[in-house]
Amino acid sequence: MLARRVAWCTTVLLAAQLMTTGMAAAAPSPSPTRTAKAKPTRSARPAPQPQRPRQQSNCQLEQGSPASQIQGEPWAQQRLGFTDVWQQTKGGGVTVAIVDSGVDTSHPQLRGKVAESVDVTGTGLQDCVGHGTEAAGIIAARDMRHQRIPFLGVAPGVRLISIKAAVGRTDNDPRWTAEGIRKAADMGAKVINVSSQTPNYRFLQEAVEYAQSKDALIVAAAGNIQDEQRGTATAAYPAAYEGVVSVGAIGPEGSLAQFSNAKTPVSVIAPGENIITTWPGGTYKSDSGTSFAAPYVAGVAALVRSYYPRLNHRQVKRRLELTADGGTVTGTGGGMVNPGYAVTAVLEGESRGVIPTTRPRTVSIARPEPEDAFTRNLALSVAGGALALAATAIAAGVVIPAGRRRGWRPTRRDPAS
């Protein structure tokens, strides 16, 4: 009897154990991000379902070009002239986060630049897209001109944080971007570069507001447009959120790039076409998009935050906009970002709080010239007088010879004849 009871108890225990194991095996796997689902609002889309992480053990990237193929100083560097302010600041003391596809930290111009790397996609830290490495180079590539490498980063003195939040150039989970922004803010980033665009989601807006509450300035690409979107305002997020520095792009000839929407409001513009920058594998690549205009502005923002440490993120945004080269074309916002003015300009209502190291320049923002009525009237009078003299000369040239031929007799006939 006792043996039967022991056997029965053993069977019950084994069954209970199997049931527990089965329940554990059937439990749903955790989502790839830790951002809670947000209720959809009128202005925001419903939250998408989290994507499953895709392991990226082998990157299939196109081959970049060696540094020897860079012919002279890239046009974007020549246009911005950011090295002129390096005597004042190179961005030291500022942490810049790159929420993108990761960064190849072994690149010679980026080696030792990335202080921390975080992956929110569950695919590992390797940059298998190249996009994040490109953005990192524009912001902080070290000066290697002594090795005949003409490409430079805007703010080589900054501390970089790489937040991997993308596994492709498109079709990434927007929750990764939101979580990346939050992590960047928690890690002390004062400038956060987001060279991507998504629809409007409430959880993304909340992540932006959370970062701003920690005084982080978010710089985001205004987004590239397709031909069918041209001529219509197309909002891109997080660029379109309040307080975010939204960036459009120009080309080497100085006009708005074809892929940059002239109808979409932006804060400033920056070079974004045929941009040479760092590429995984210690190489370089030429690329185009507002994605590459944004890191130029992020680099300038880092210079400003380094030189004006007491300015908050809203004041830095205002400074970037007011000191830009005045925009005269729709879709250019304040105009072309100007590193020299952004660092040295004296703006009303601001106080540095520290002794300036150089004598700053007062900047006058470009506006249309007022109409000068006196000059206009004078010009019209001069023009009218000139026309009158010309008419007299023409008449004299015709009438005088004719009069001489007739002996100065009248041409009208006598009615009696």
C-alpha positions as CSV (number, residue, x, y, z in Angstrom):
1,M,0.0,0.0,0.0
2,L,2.8,2.4,1.0
3,A,4.6,1.6,-2.3
4,R,1.5,2.4,-4.3
5,R,1.0,5.8,-2.5
6,V,4.7,6.7,-3.2
7,A,4.3,5.8,-6.9
8,W,1.1,7.8,-7.1
9,C,2.7,10.9,-5.5
10,T,5.7,10.6,-7.8
11,T,3.4,10.5,-10.9
12,V,1.5,13.6,-9.7
13,L,4.8,15.5,-9.1
14,L,6.1,14.6,-12.5
15,A,2.9,15.6,-14.2
16,A,2.9,18.9,-12.4
17,Q,6.5,19.5,-13.5
18,L,5.7,18.7,-17.1
19,M,2.7,21.1,-17.1
20,T,4.9,23.9,-15.6
21,T,7.6,23.3,-18.3
22,G,5.0,23.3,-21.0
23,M,3.5,26.6,-19.8
24,A,7.0,28.2,-19.7
25,A,7.7,27.0,-23.2
26,A,4.4,28.4,-24.5
27,A,5.0,31.8,-22.9
28,P,5.4,34.6,-25.4
29,S,8.9,35.9,-26.0
30,P,9.7,39.5,-24.9
31,S,9.5,42.3,-27.4
32,P,12.7,43.6,-28.9
33,T,12.3,47.0,-27.2
34,R,11.1,48.0,-23.7
35,T,9.0,50.9,-24.8
36,A,5.4,50.4,-23.7
37,K,2.6,50.5,-26.2
38,A,1.0,53.9,-26.5
39,K,-2.7,54.5,-27.2
40,P,-3.2,56.0,-30.7
41,T,-4.3,59.6,-30.8
42,R,-5.8,61.7,-33.6
43,S,-2.5,62.9,-34.7
44,A,-0.5,59.8,-34.1
45,R,-0.6,56.4,-35.8
46,P,-1.3,53.2,-33.8
47,A,1.8,51.6,-32.4
48,P,3.3,49.0,-34.8
49,Q,4.0,45.5,-33.7
50,P,7.6,45.0,-32.6
51,Q,9.8,43.4,-35.1
52,R,11.8,40.3,-34.3
53,P,15.6,40.9,-34.2
54,R,17.5,39.9,-37.2
55,Q,21.0,38.6,-36.5
56,Q,23.6,40.3,-38.6
57,S,26.6,38.0,-38.4
58,N,27.8,38.7,-41.9
59,C,27.5,42.2,-43.3
60,Q,27.0,42.4,-47.1
61,L,28.2,46.0,-47.7
62,E,29.4,47.5,-50.9
63,Q,33.1,48.3,-51.0
64,G,34.2,51.8,-50.2
65,S,37.1,53.8,-51.6
66,P,40.5,54.3,-50.1
67,A,41.4,57.8,-48.8
68,S,43.8,58.3,-51.7
69,Q,40.7,58.6,-54.0
70,I,39.6,61.8,-52.2
71,Q,40.6,64.6,-54.6
72,G,41.1,67.7,-52.6
73,E,39.0,69.2,-49.8
74,P,35.4,68.1,-50.0
75,W,33.0,70.9,-51.1
76,A,30.9,70.7,-47.9
77,Q,34.0,71.5,-45.8
78,Q,34.9,74.4,-48.0
79,R,31.4,75.8,-47.9
80,L,31.0,75.6,-44.1
81,G,34.6,76.5,-43.1
82,F,34.1,75.0,-39.6
83,T,37.9,74.8,-39.0
84,D,37.9,78.6,-38.6
85,V,36.4,78.2,-35.1
86,W,38.6,75.4,-33.9
87,Q,40.8,77.9,-32.1
88,Q,37.7,78.6,-30.0
89,T,36.3,75.1,-29.7
90,K,36.4,71.7,-31.2
91,G,33.4,70.4,-29.2
92,G,35.2,69.3,-26.1
93,G,33.1,68.4,-23.1
94,V,30.0,67.6,-25.2
95,T,28.5,64.2,-25.7
96,V,26.9,63.5,-29.1
97,A,24.7,60.4,-29.6
98,I,24.2,58.9,-33.0
99,V,20.9,57.0,-33.2
100,D,21.5,55.1,-36.3
101,S,22.8,51.7,-37.6
102,G,25.8,51.5,-35.4
103,V,29.4,52.8,-36.0
104,D,32.5,51.0,-37.2
105,T,34.7,52.0,-34.3
106,S,37.8,50.5,-36.0
107,H,37.9,53.2,-38.8
108,P,41.1,55.1,-38.5
109,Q,39.3,58.5,-38.2
110,L,36.9,57.1,-35.7
111,R,39.1,54.9,-33.6
112,G,38.8,55.9,-29.9
113,K,36.1,58.4,-30.7
114,V,33.1,56.3,-29.6
115,A,33.0,56.1,-25.8
116,E,30.0,53.8,-25.5
117,S,28.0,51.6,-27.9
118,V,24.5,50.3,-27.3
119,D,22.3,48.0,-29.4
120,V,18.5,48.2,-29.0
121,T,17.8,46.0,-32.0
122,G,19.1,42.7,-30.6
123,T,21.3,42.2,-33.7
124,G,24.8,43.1,-32.3
125,L,26.8,46.3,-32.5
126,Q,28.2,45.8,-36.0
127,D,27.2,48.5,-38.5
128,C,25.9,46.4,-41.4
129,V,24.3,49.4,-43.2
130,G,27.1,51.9,-43.1
131,H,24.7,54.8,-42.4
132,G,25.8,55.3,-38.8
133,T,29.4,55.3,-39.7
134,E,28.8,57.9,-42.3
135,A,27.0,60.2,-39.8
136,A,29.8,59.6,-37.2
137,G,32.5,60.7,-39.6
138,I,30.7,63.9,-40.5
139,I,30.3,64.8,-36.8
140,A,33.6,63.8,-35.3
141,A,36.2,62.3,-37.7
142,R,39.7,63.2,-36.4
143,D,42.0,65.5,-38.3
144,M,44.4,63.3,-40.3
145,R,45.6,65.9,-42.8
146,H,49.1,65.1,-41.8
147,Q,48.5,61.7,-43.5
148,R,47.1,63.5,-46.6
149,I,43.5,62.7,-45.8
150,P,41.5,65.9,-46.5
151,F,38.2,64.8,-45.0
152,L,37.5,66.2,-41.5
153,G,34.7,66.0,-38.9
154,V,33.0,69.2,-37.8
155,A,33.6,68.7,-34.0
156,P,36.5,66.2,-33.5
157,G,36.6,67.0,-29.8
158,V,33.2,65.6,-28.9
159,R,32.5,62.3,-27.1
160,L,30.5,60.0,-29.2
161,I,27.8,57.5,-28.2
162,S,26.6,55.0,-30.8
163,I,23.0,53.8,-30.3
164,K,22.2,51.1,-32.9
165,A,18.5,51.5,-33.7
166,A,18.4,50.4,-37.4
167,V,19.3,47.3,-39.3
168,G,18.5,48.6,-42.8
169,R,18.1,51.9,-44.6
170,T,14.3,51.3,-44.6
171,D,11.7,49.3,-42.8
172,N,13.1,49.6,-39.3
173,D,11.0,49.4,-36.2
174,P,10.2,52.9,-35.0
175,R,10.2,51.7,-31.4
176,W,14.0,51.3,-31.8
177,T,14.4,54.9,-32.6
178,A,12.3,55.9,-29.6
179,E,14.2,53.7,-27.3
180,G,17.5,54.9,-28.8
181,I,16.5,58.5,-28.1
182,R,15.6,57.7,-24.5
183,K,18.9,55.8,-23.9
184,A,20.9,58.6,-25.4
185,A,19.4,61.1,-23.0
186,D,19.9,58.8,-20.0
187,M,23.6,58.4,-21.1
188,G,24.1,62.2,-20.9
189,A,24.0,63.2,-24.6
190,K,23.5,66.9,-25.1
191,V,23.1,66.5,-28.9
192,I,21.3,63.6,-30.4
193,N,21.5,63.1,-34.2
194,V,18.6,61.2,-35.8
195,S,19.2,60.7,-39.5
196,S,16.0,58.9,-40.2
197,Q,12.3,59.5,-40.5
198,T,9.2,57.7,-39.4
199,P,5.4,58.4,-39.2
200,N,4.0,60.2,-36.2
201,Y,3.7,57.8,-33.2
202,R,2.8,58.9,-29.7
203,F,5.6,56.8,-28.1
204,L,8.2,58.6,-30.4
205,Q,6.9,62.0,-29.4
206,E,7.1,61.0,-25.8
207,A,10.7,59.9,-26.2
208,V,11.6,63.2,-27.8
209,E,9.9,65.1,-25.0
210,Y,11.7,62.9,-22.4
211,A,15.1,63.8,-24.0
212,Q,14.3,67.5,-24.1
213,S,13.4,67.4,-20.4
214,K,17.0,66.3,-19.9
215,D,18.2,69.3,-22.0
216,A,19.2,67.2,-25.0
217,L,19.0,69.0,-28.4
218,I,17.7,66.6,-31.1
219,V,18.8,67.3,-34.6
220,A,16.9,65.3,-37.2
221,A,16.7,65.0,-41.0
222,A,13.7,66.6,-42.6
223,G,13.4,63.6,-44.8
224,N,13.9,62.8,-48.5
225,I,11.0,63.0,-50.9
226,Q,10.0,61.1,-54.0
227,D,9.0,62.9,-57.2
228,E,5.3,62.3,-56.6
229,Q,5.6,64.1,-53.2
230,R,7.3,67.2,-54.7
231,G,5.3,70.4,-54.1
232,T,3.4,69.2,-51.1
233,A,4.4,69.6,-47.4
234,T,5.5,66.2,-46.1
235,A,6.1,66.0,-42.4
236,A,8.9,63.7,-41.2
237,Y,9.3,62.6,-37.6
238,P,11.0,63.2,-35.2
239,A,12.1,66.3,-37.3
240,A,8.6,67.8,-37.2
241,Y,8.2,67.8,-33.4
242,E,8.4,71.1,-31.5
243,G,11.9,72.0,-30.3
244,V,13.7,69.6,-32.8
245,V,16.2,71.1,-35.2
246,S,14.8,70.0,-38.6
247,V,17.4,70.0,-41.4
248,G,17.1,70.3,-45.2
249,A,19.8,69.8,-47.8
250,I,21.6,71.8,-50.5
251,G,23.9,70.7,-53.3
252,P,27.4,71.9,-54.4
253,E,25.9,74.6,-56.6
254,G,24.2,76.2,-53.6
255,S,20.6,75.4,-54.5
256,L,18.1,73.3,-52.6
257,A,18.7,69.6,-53.3
258,Q,16.2,67.9,-55.5
259,F,15.3,65.4,-52.8
260,S,14.8,68.1,-50.1
261,N,11.2,69.2,-50.1
262,A,10.8,73.0,-50.6
263,K,7.3,72.9,-49.0
264,T,8.4,71.2,-45.8
265,P,9.3,73.7,-43.0
266,V,12.8,73.3,-41.7
267,S,15.0,75.0,-39.1
268,V,18.2,75.3,-41.2
269,I,19.9,73.7,-44.2
270,A,23.3,72.1,-44.7
271,P,25.3,70.3,-47.4
272,G,23.6,67.0,-48.2
273,E,24.4,66.1,-51.8
274,N,27.6,64.2,-52.9
275,I,28.9,64.1,-49.4
276,I,32.2,62.3,-48.8
277,T,32.5,60.6,-45.4
278,T,33.7,57.6,-43.6
279,W,32.6,54.1,-44.5
280,P,33.0,50.7,-42.7
281,G,36.3,48.9,-43.4
282,G,38.5,52.0,-43.1
283,T,37.2,53.4,-46.4
284,Y,35.2,56.3,-47.7
285,K,32.0,56.8,-49.7
286,S,30.1,59.6,-51.4
287,D,26.4,59.7,-50.5
288,S,23.4,62.1,-50.7
289,G,20.4,62.8,-48.6
290,T,19.1,65.0,-45.8
291,S,20.5,62.2,-43.6
292,F,23.9,63.6,-44.2
293,A,22.9,67.3,-43.8
294,A,21.7,66.6,-40.3
295,P,25.1,65.5,-38.8
296,Y,26.7,68.6,-40.2
297,V,24.2,70.6,-38.1
298,A,24.6,68.3,-35.1
299,G,28.4,68.9,-35.3
300,V,27.8,72.7,-35.3
301,A,25.4,72.4,-32.4
302,A,28.1,70.5,-30.5
303,L,30.5,73.4,-31.1
304,V,27.9,75.8,-29.8
305,R,27.2,73.8,-26.7
306,S,30.9,73.5,-26.0
307,Y,31.5,77.2,-26.3
308,Y,28.3,78.2,-24.6
309,P,27.8,75.6,-21.9
310,R,25.1,77.6,-20.0
311,L,22.7,77.7,-23.0
312,N,19.8,75.3,-22.9
313,H,18.7,73.3,-25.9
314,R,16.1,75.8,-27.0
315,Q,18.7,78.6,-26.9
316,V,21.1,76.6,-29.0
317,K,18.3,75.9,-31.6
318,R,17.6,79.6,-31.7
319,R,21.3,80.5,-32.1
320,L,21.6,78.0,-35.0
321,E,18.6,79.5,-36.8
322,L,19.4,83.2,-36.2
323,T,23.1,82.9,-37.3
324,A,22.4,80.9,-40.4
325,D,23.1,82.5,-43.8
326,G,19.7,84.1,-44.5
327,G,17.4,81.8,-46.5
328,T,15.6,83.4,-49.4
329,V,14.1,80.2,-50.9
330,T,11.2,78.3,-49.4
331,G,12.2,75.2,-47.6
332,T,15.5,76.6,-46.3
333,G,14.4,77.8,-42.9
334,G,16.8,80.3,-41.4
335,G,19.3,79.4,-44.2
336,M,22.6,77.7,-44.4
337,V,24.0,76.8,-41.0
338,N,27.1,79.0,-40.3
339,P,29.6,77.6,-37.8
340,G,31.6,80.8,-37.6
341,Y,28.6,83.0,-36.7
342,A,26.9,80.3,-34.6
343,V,30.0,80.3,-32.3
344,T,31.0,84.0,-32.3
345,A,27.8,86.0,-32.8
346,V,26.5,88.3,-30.1
347,L,22.8,87.8,-29.8
348,E,20.4,90.0,-27.9
349,G,19.1,88.4,-24.7
350,E,21.9,85.9,-24.3
351,S,24.6,85.9,-21.7
352,R,27.6,83.6,-22.1
353,G,28.3,83.5,-18.4
354,V,32.1,83.1,-19.0
355,I,34.8,85.4,-20.3
356,P,35.0,85.1,-24.1
357,T,38.3,83.9,-25.5
358,T,38.0,86.0,-28.7
359,R,36.3,89.2,-29.7
360,P,32.9,88.1,-31.0
361,R,31.3,89.6,-34.1
362,T,27.9,91.2,-34.3
363,V,25.9,89.5,-37.0
364,S,23.2,91.1,-39.1
365,I,20.7,88.6,-40.4
366,A,20.0,89.0,-44.1
367,R,16.6,90.4,-45.0
368,P,15.2,92.0,-48.2
369,E,16.4,95.6,-48.7
370,P,13.7,98.2,-47.9
371,E,12.4,100.2,-50.9
372,D,14.3,103.6,-51.4
373,A,11.7,106.0,-52.8
374,F,14.2,108.9,-53.4
375,T,16.7,106.7,-55.2
376,R,13.9,105.2,-57.3
377,N,12.5,108.6,-58.3
378,L,15.9,109.9,-59.1
379,A,16.6,106.9,-61.3
380,L,13.3,107.3,-63.1
381,S,14.0,111.0,-63.7
382,V,17.5,110.3,-65.0
383,A,16.1,107.6,-67.3
384,G,13.3,109.9,-68.5
385,G,15.7,112.7,-69.3
386,A,18.0,110.3,-71.2
387,L,15.0,109.1,-73.3
388,A,14.0,112.7,-74.0
389,L,17.5,113.6,-75.2
390,A,17.7,110.4,-77.3
391,A,14.3,111.3,-79.0
392,T,15.5,114.9,-79.7
393,A,18.7,113.6,-81.2
394,I,16.8,111.2,-83.4
395,A,14.4,113.9,-84.5
396,A,17.2,116.3,-85.3
397,G,18.9,113.7,-87.4
398,V,15.8,113.3,-89.5
399,V,14.3,116.8,-89.6
400,I,17.4,118.9,-90.2
401,P,18.7,117.1,-93.4
402,A,15.2,117.1,-94.8
403,G,14.8,120.8,-94.2
404,R,18.1,121.6,-95.9
405,R,17.0,119.6,-99.0
406,R,13.8,121.7,-99.3
407,G,15.5,125.0,-98.6
408,W,13.5,125.1,-95.4
409,R,10.2,125.6,-97.3
410,P,7.0,124.1,-95.6
411,T,6.0,120.7,-96.8
412,R,2.2,121.5,-96.6
413,R,0.7,122.2,-100.0
414,D,-1.4,125.4,-100.6
415,P,-5.1,124.3,-100.8
416,A,-5.7,126.7,-103.7
417,S,-3.2,124.8,-105.8
